[in-house]
């Protein structure tokens, strides 16, 4: 009995190894798979035949011969199925449809009217369900169809139970996102912190084994990749970098602390700087607030240039703290503040070069794609839906 179970488990492990290799390689032959994995050719051929039958793998032609028959080239079938990724922010929601190769085939952004009724659990559930419905209508046919939905949220998330523990900038606590969406949607729902989703997306795109993804907009969060794995911490809540204090007597924060990095390196920080300089500022920021400010700064408006300079200084100080703590290979900046990267880059580079320790002074800080979080959420759904693929857990 145990021999049968062990053999079955070993076959699953080997099958996962083969599919994982095919997922990472653009094109590879059965003999290349055998050499790379150490599995014998008969085992590889049998596993590949199963994967072809399951429509996860396709034969795409023949390669060059090294003396015998020309090898048949294999590829992961990126059209085997599709996943949806949803990036929920305070001012907007970005939704993508991606194939199994994480290639985006459709994306949609919906701005949130900040002057309308407050976003509570019920309103957010309906909004996310509506965005999923928009994407489902344009999904092409495929062997495995729509496999799942990943949702990235700005706050503390229990990814295993599909719950938002605390979304500080929305005042939402203990919201079971998965159960709420199940009333509207039959697809499997997977939920995670937005910065974690972004970090996973950048890792899959770059394969940089040590990276930090900073998502900065109304709030600030970080996703951390260590040795190619998403770092979650003991309770799964690591990465709330926006709530490490950079001032012992600073401004009050929604989290209950004072002097949090988020208060000095977010859209609110720009708002405060501009208001202090005499500009009229709305109490509730519009979804295109950073874009408006960038246009003013690009036009040479001195108070806007000064606001971004102050923002870059505070953003840089917090980044140096993260660099010295984690010593990553790269940092990716995302969120609405990434729209102002060209305005902040000289100051950010100067602060990192002068305040970080040793080799950390040379770690690049670059802007991430505007859909990194949504694409990472889709990747989360993909990894959970195809059990043979690498997972973030």
Buried (B, 14 or more C-beta within 10 A) or exposed (E): EEEEEEEEEEBEEBBBBBBBBBBEBEEBBBBBBBEBBEBEEEBBBBBBEBBBEBBBBBEEEEBEEEEEEEBBBBBBBBBBBBBBBBBBBBBBBBBBBBBBEBEBBBBBBEEBEBEEEEBEBEBBBBBBBEBBEBBBEEBEEBEBEBBBBBBBBBBBBBBEEBBBBBBBBBEBBEBBBBEBBBEEBEBBBBBBBBBBBBBBBBBBBEEBEBBBBBBBBBBBBBBBBBEEBBBBEEEBBBBBBBBBBBBEEBBEBBBEBBBBBBBBBBBBBBBBBBEEBEBEBEEEBBBBBBEEBBEBBEEEBEBBBBBBBBBBBBBBBBBBBBBEEBBBEBBBBBBBBBBBBEBBBEBBBEBBEEBBEEEBBEBEBEBBBBBBBBBBBBBBBBBBBBEBBBBBE
